[in-house]
Amino acid sequence: MEFGLFVQGYVPAARAKVDPGAEHKALIEETEYVIQADKSGFKYAWASEHHFLEEYSHLSANDVYLGYLAHATDRIHLGSGIFNPLAPVNHPVKVAEKVAMLDHLSEGRFEFGSGRGAGSHEILGFMPGITDMNHTKELWEETIAEFPKMWLQDEYVGFQGKHWSLPPRKILPKPYGKSHPAMWYAAGSPSSYAMAGKKGLGVLGFSVQKVSDMEWVVESYKTAVKEAEPVGDFVNDNVMVTSTAICAETHAKAVEIAVGGGLNYLQSLLFRYHDTFPRPQGIPEWPELLPEYTEEIIELLIAEELMICGDPDEVLAQCKRWEQAGADQLSFGLPIGVSRQDTLNSIKLIGEHVIPKIDTDPVHRTSRFRDAA
């Protein structure tokens, strides 16, 4: 199993209220976290693309952000989590150009994650008159298989679809090296895993809440991917899942950090905006919030495998549970409510004590799929 970091520009109102520079600091601190993750042996860093989601995510221009990180890092793979390729949001050709450009700037370290978006407030803002998020499915389905053609055909043959079209054109630049970057799909519901597997796409599993949820959805993916008809040049047989992670020198310190991290507010915002995600029992409707997390609640979340938290040995054991459940990659969300120093310390401790005992590909090969294409 490999390890990643997930950043999104979280700027809670409580922080912005006391610090006029909170938005800037959040974005700059998250670049620091990726740079430290690169030094600490993490293989992936995923940057979100969100629009209009006050507090929850101010990282809208993630192509710009990832371009900076391509220069600021050496080994870590940089992924779009996601680039939204729906024509009303981002023209597909411009998405293809961004992917290829980032592939060059990172010298083959870029990973292309796409998806349909998980919230009506965000995505339907680009689609006046549309009220049903199911409409986005046909836009994504129409588009996803065109990207490899844009990258690999000397002159793209062009496209005439229901939602966008293009005459024959040379799409430039072409990707770096052989083939094209690995392609991933952001799965917001369990049924999406099998669909992604059939298309040969890796899965960005943002909807998995705990280990027991993982086992059956990864089985559905692995079954489907065996019979994949890949839309790209190769099958990217990969399942990434996300979890909150806090690692400290002692269990007590890790729990103390978690209690002060405002995790209840972040989780409440998640379901405020991501209204296509299955809503677990007990999650209230916004603006009602989950109760503030106490030590007892944090201990319960750890016991229920809903978060990773503890000293390095405990975090190692918790990560191994995800590996046993079939995850190919475990990517950590590090909430801004946790201080900069505590967050950097978590990354360093995980890099020193956890990753070397689980990740069997320390050289971070970039070509394991592309060379086989």
Secondary structure by P-SEA (a helix, b strand, c coil): cccbbbbcccccaaaaaaccaaaaaaaaaaaaaaaaaaaacccbbbbbbbccccccccccaaaaaaaaaaaacccbbbbccccccccccccaaaaaaaaaaaaaaacccbbbbbcccccccccccccccccccccaaaaaaacccaaaaaaccccccbbbcccccccccccccccccccccbbbbbcccaaaaaaaaaacbbbcccccccccccaaaaaaaaaaaaaccccccccccbbbbbbbbbbcccaaaaaaaaaacaaaaaaaaaaaccccccccccccccccccccccaaaaaaaaaacccccccaaaaaaaaaaaaaacccbbbbbbbccccaaaaaaaaaaaacccccccccccccccccccccc
